[in-house]
Amino acid sequence: MAELAEAAAWRLNLPPEIESGERQELLVYALHPSVKRYLGPPPDYSGQDLPEWKPVLAEVVTEAIVRRIVSKKYPPHRDTIDADSVYYDHFTYASRLLPIMQRRVPTLTS
């Protein structure tokens, strides 16, 4: 089995432009090596109730949201992309969003 590059991805059957406030689904790949280690094996995924899983989930969600924001700001079909700007924006968004997700995820998964 090929390894998944990302630990999560957005559900693909959503319209490309989603209005603010509409529901969006993020699929977390339970068999991804960085997730499986904390989540535990299927079918019960016993690690989802452990405190060690919450920060991992916050990071997975943060990374997926930041990837989405940055990919909209720097679409792949552009002729040139300034890599420094992409990495700077990714770091900036992630460092702002991660503390928020670390506070929110435990309340969403309890």
N, C-alpha and C positions, 0 to 999 in steps of 0.2 A: 504494500500500500504506500502510495506517495504521501509524504508529509505535507500538511497544510501550511502555507506560508503565513497565514494570519490566524489568530485565535478566535476571531469573530468576523461576521460579515452581515451587512444589511440584507433583509429579505428583498429579493430582486423583483417581485411582482408589484412593487409600488410604483405609482406614477413618478416620473423624473423630477417634477417640481411639486413638492409637498408643501401645503400651506402651513404656516406656523400654528402649532397646537394640534395638528393632526397626529394620529397614532403612527408610529414607525416601529418596526420590529428588528431587533438585533439578534442574530443567531450566534450563540456562543458554542464553538466546536468542542464538545466534551472530550473528544479523543485527541485533541491537539496536545502535544507533549507538555507544554507549559500550563495547560489547564488540567489535564488528566492527573497530573501529579498531586494536585490539591483537591480536586473534585471527587476523585475516586472512581472505581469501575462502575460500568452500567450493570444492572438497570437502576439501581437505587441511588447511585452517586452520593454515597454516605458523607463525603466531605463537605457537601453544600451547607451543612448545619454547623460546621466547625468555624471558629473565629479566624483561622488562617486563610480560609477561602475568601472572605469579604474583601481584603485589600487586593487580592489577585483579580477578583471580579471588577473592582473599581478601576484597576489599571487596564484591563481588557476593554471595558466600556469607554474609558477615556481615550485609549488609542484608536478605537473605531470611530469615535466622534471627531477626533482631531484629523484622522486620515480623510474623513468625508469633507470637513471644512477646507483643508488644504487642497484636496483634489478639485474642489469647486473653484478655489481661488487661482489655482495653477492647473488648468485643464491639460490633459496629456497631448492634445492635438496642437498645442502652441508650437511655433517654430523654435523658439528658444526659451529656456527656463533658467533663471538664475538660481543655482543650487544653494548658494548661501542664503538667499531669501526664503527658499522653501524650508530648509532646515531651521532657520531662525524662527519662522512663523510656527513650524511644528513644535519646537521647543517652547515657545511663548504660550501658545494655546494649551499645550499639555501641562505646563507648570501652573497655569491659572485654573484649569479644569480639574486636575487630579485632586486637589484638596476638597473641592466641592463634591466630587464623586465619592471620596472617602467618607464624607459625612452622610451622603444620601444613600449609598448602596446598603448599608446595614438596615436602614429603615425600610427599604424597598424589598428586601429579601427575607425579612423576619416573619 
